[in-house]
Amino acid sequence: MASHDVFVVHYHEIALKGGNRPIFEKRLAENIRRSLQGLGAGRVRRAYGRIVVELGEGADAEGIEEALRKIFGIQYFAPAKKCLQDLEEIKQAALAEASRHDSASFRIQTKRSNKAFGHTSLEVNRMVGAAVQKGTGKKVVLKDPELTVFIEVVDRDAYVYSKRVQGPGGLPTGVSGRALALISGGIDSPVAAYMMMKRGLKLTFLHFHSFPITSRASVEKVREIVKVLSEYQGPSELYTIPLGDIQKRIWTRTPGGLRMVLYRRMMLRLGERVAEQVGAKALITGESLGQVASQTLENLVAIEKAAAMPVFRPLIGQDKEEIIQKARDIGTYDISVLPHEDCCTLFVPKHPETRADPVYVEKVEEALEVGDLIEMGLDAMEKERL
């Protein structure tokens, strides 16, 4: 008997969506199908309170498991053996599952969603447990056993398994709409993007660079970072805009202390124009309150006033160690710490303003011909799909 022939996928937050639950379930199933393309998965179908992924002939089970680990909306999943809703067949599957493990103790834990099945969960636990104990000699321990064999009786089938694999949780990609993430080659912005993807947003990415004044190292880094993030949300679009000439004009026409605030206001303006092109409804940044001079409360207020659409800052209350740990967890940290020059380190004022006055900032910008700078940036913009 094969060890497993399906993956049983469970969700948590989706189950709380009331009348909208089928919409979320359908999107999760669609995202699973897309992520498993080319891995030999068979039918992906919705069952009561879960999604079942059937394995096709010669399926790459390890590849499917790795892909499921990164699909938002999945709380956990289990490689399982599908059975008929027949007690004897369930006993045999549970016995086979328990026999594969070198454990001295076990328990059976049954969840019966189909109440028409002829036995209660407690009756299944008792009868299957007796069969496994007789067949393996293992001891039944109800609290903290070495092995738990799970049985789910759902719709017209039963599923038997002992391994649960944690998923990322959250909401399925796309159910919350689309947003544009401003992404650098650093640690913070990829984590911010991940956190908003987890809330169901489909992201388009925008990176500002200073090539040819600096090398293209930041662009190459961001490309690799977006590839990692695409493992969670599927294929992604990356836009890149050279900021060097815009920074030069700001440098020559404005007071030194305000330049970092002015750079970031231009980024938001350009981001807003790109967002409009791709149908995004919000901008996402990796700013954290007080982390650097441009991220004081006053400067964040002055910067945000340049944008008309919402600006989401999911890292605003996190410290650097929390952000670094999350970057390690999602797989972007090792790329982010590679050395590079980016536009945020070019033309940096020696003594940046930490309490910018929005009224004064707007007055200073009158000398910049902001509209021309925006068009300059958009004209040089490039796009690629990763």
N, C-alpha and C positions, 0 to 999 in steps of 0.2 A: 504494500500500500504506500503510495507516494506521501511524503511528509506533509506537503500542502499543495493545494491547487487553486487557491484564491487568496487575495488580501482583503480583509474586512476593515474598512475605514470608518473611524468614529470621529464625530465632531462634537463641540460643546456649545460655543457661542451661537452657532446657527440654530440650535435647538430652541433658543430663547426668542426667536424672531416672530413667533405667533403666525398670523395669516400670511406673512411674507416668507415664511420658511421655505416653501417650494422654490422660490426664486433663487435663494441662496444655495439650496441643494443642487439645483440644476447647474448653476455657475460652477460650483465645486466639481461636479462630475465632468463638466466640459474642460475645466482646467486640468483635471487628472488625465483625461483622454489626450489632451495636447502634450502634456509633459511626458507621457509614456510612449509616444510615437517612436517606432523603430526598436522597441524593447521586447516585442513579442507578447504584449498584453492582449488578452481577448476582450470580451465584452465588459464595459464599465456600466453598471446599472445601479439605480437607486433602490434600496430596500427600506424597510421600516426603521427609521432612526440611524441609518448608516448607508454606506456605499460599498458595493462589492466589486472588486476587480478580479476578473477571471484570468487565469494564465493560459496562453495559447501554447501550441506545440513548440518546444524548444525556446520557451520564454527565458529572458535574462532576468531571473528572479532577484539577483543581487542588484542589478541596475535599476529594476523597478523599486526595490526597497529604498535605494539611495535617492531616487527621484521623489518618492512619497515623503521622505523626511523634509523636503523643502517646499512643499505645497501649502500655502497659507489656507487656513480653514480646517486643516486636519489636526485634531487633538492627539490622537494616537491611531495606530493601525496594527494589524496582526496578520502574519502569514498563517493561514488556517486550512483545515481539511473540511471540504463540504460534504455533508451527508444527507441522506433522506431523513425525514422526521420519523425515524424508526429506532426504538430504544436499543435493539440489538446492534444495529449499525453504529449508533452513537457510542455504545460500550466498546466496540472494536476500535473505533477511531481514538477514543480516549486512552485505551490500553496501549495502542501503538505510540501515541504521543508521550505517555508516561514512560514507556520502555526506552525511549531515546535519551532519557536523562539519567545521569548518575546521581540520584538523590535518594535519601533514606526516608523522607516524609513527603506527603502530598495532601492536597485537598481538591475537591471538585467544586467549581463555582458556576452555577447555571443562571442564565438570564432568559426568561421565556416571554418574548414579545407576542407570540402567537398563543393566545389563551385557549384556542381550540385544540392544542396539543393535549394528548390524553393524560399527562402527568404534570404535577406541579414542579416548580424549581427544586423544592426540598426533596421531593420523591426522586427526581433525576439525580440530584447530588448523592442520595443514599444508595440507589441501585447501581449507578455507574461507579461510585466510589468502592462499593463492595467488589465489583468485577475487576477493577484496577488493583485493589489490594490483593485479591486472590491470584491475579495473573502476574504480579510483580513482586509481591512480598513486602512492598513498601508500607510504611506506617501512616495511618490517617492522622493528620494534625490540623485542626481547624484554625489555629492562631499561629501565624508566622511559620508556615511550612516551607520546606526547601523548594517545593514545586507547586504551582497552582495550574490546574488544567481547567480552562474556561470553556463553557458550552453556551452557545447562543442559539435559541430556537426562534427563527425569524421567518415570517411569511410561510413559504412551503419548504424551507430548507433548515438544516442545522449546521453549525460551524463549530469546530473543535480546534483549540490552539492553546499554547502555553507562553507565547512570547508577545509582549506588547512593545511597540516601538514608538517613541515620542515624536510627534510632529511639531511644527512651529506654532500651531494654534492660530488665533486671529480670524479674519474674514477672508473669503476667497478673493483673489485678485480681480479687480474690475467692478465689484458690486458697489463700490463707493464713488465711482467716477474716475476722472483722470486729473493728474496734477503734473507740474513741471518741477523737477528737482535740480537746484543749482549745485553742481558737484565739483569739488576740487580733487586734487590728488592726495589730500590729507586724510586724517582718521575720522573726523567728525561727520562730514556730509554723507558718506556712504551709510553710516549708522542711522542718520536721520532719514535717509531714503528707505532703508529697510523697515524702520518703525512705521512709516506711513504706508508702505506696501502691505504691512501686516494688518492695517486697518482697512484693507480692501481697495486701496487706490492703485490704479495702473499708472506707472510713471514714465514720463519722457525726461531725458537728461540733457542738461545744458552745462557746458564747461567753458570757462574763460581762460585764455592763455596769452602769452606775450611773444610767441614766435612771430617774426624771426629775431626779435631782440634777445630772446633766450632760446634754448633748445626746445625740441618738441617732447622732452621727457615727460612733462606733466600730461600731455595729450596721450602718450603711450600708456602711462600709469592709469589714467582715467578709463581708457579703453578696456584695460584688464579688470579694473574694478567693476565696470558696468557688465562685463561678461559674468563676473561672479554674481552680481545682483540679478542678472537675467536668469540664473538658475532657479530663482525664486518666483519670478513673475513671467517668464517667457521672453521671447525676442523683444529687444528694446531699441528705441531710436536715441542716438546721441548726436546732439548739435554742439558745434564748437565755434566760438567767436574770438578773434584776436582783439585784445584790449589795449595793446601797447600804444598805438597811436592816440587812442582816446585818453589814456593816462598821460601821455606827453602834453596834450592840450590842457588837461586839468593841472598838471604840474607847472606849466608856464603862466597860467592865468588866475590862480587861486592861492590863498594863504596856505602855508605848509601844513598847519595843524589839522585842517579840515579835509585834506586830500583823501584819507582812507574812507571817511564818511561819503565823500563825493564819488569815489570809485564804486562803493557798494550801492549807492543810489542809482548809478548808471547800470549796474548789473541787474537791479530789480526792474528798471525800465525796459532793458533789453529782454529780460526774462518774461516780462509781461507780454511783449510783442510776440515772442516765440510761443508762449502759452496760448495766445489767441489763435495762432496759426494751426496748432495741433488740437485745439478744443479742450485745453486744460483750464480748470476753474480756480486753481490756487498755485502758489509758489511754495517750495519747501527749501529751507536752508538748515545748515548744521550749527547755527549759533547757539551758544550756551552763555547764560547771563554772567558777566564779569570775567569771562575767561581771558579775553584780550581787550585792548583799549577800545576797539571799535564796538565791543559788545557790552558796554555799560548801558544802563537803562535809558539814559538820555540819548545816547547815540543810536540805539536800536529804534527809538521813537522817531528820531530825525531821519533815519534810513528808510523806515517803513512808509513814511509819508510820501515817498516817491512813487509808491505803487497804489493802484486803485483796487486790485484784487487781493484776496486774503493771502497773508504770508504765514505759513505754519512753521513753527520751530519746535519740533518734538524733543530736542535735547536741552531746552531752555533751563530746566532745573537740575540737570545731571552734572556731576563733577567728572573730571578727566578720567579718573580710574574706572568709573562706571562705563564711560564711553569706550575706553580701550578694551575692557573685558568683552563688551558686546561686539566690537570689531573683530576680536579673536574668535568669538563664537560663530559669527556669520562668514568668516573666511576672507575678510578684506584687510585685516591688520598688516599682514606681512607685505602686501603690495603697498599699502599707504605709507609705510615707514621707509620705503626706498627713497634715496635722495633725489630731489628735483628742484628746479626753480619754477615758481609759479607767479602769476600776475600779482598776487597779494604781497609778495616780497620785493616787487619792483617799484621804484619810486616811492619808497616808504618814508614818511616824514620822520624826522629825528624826535620830535616831541608832539605826538598826535593828540588832538583834542579829545577829551573824555566826556565833555558835557556840551555837546553841540546844540546850538539854538536853532530849531527848524526855520524860524523866520530869517535869521541871518544866513543860514545855508542856502535858502531859496534866493536871497539877494545876491549872494556870491555866484550862484549858477547863471545869473543873467549874462555873465561875461563868457559863457561857454558855448552858446548856440546849441543847446541840448538836442534839439530836433535833428540837426546835422550830424551830431555824434551818434545818435541812435541809428540813423540811416547808414552811416559809415560802418557801424558794427554789423548790421543786418546784411549789407552788401557783401561783406567778407565771410559770412557764415557758411559753414560746411555741415553736412549731415551724413550719417552712416547708420546702418542697422546692424545690431550685434545680437 
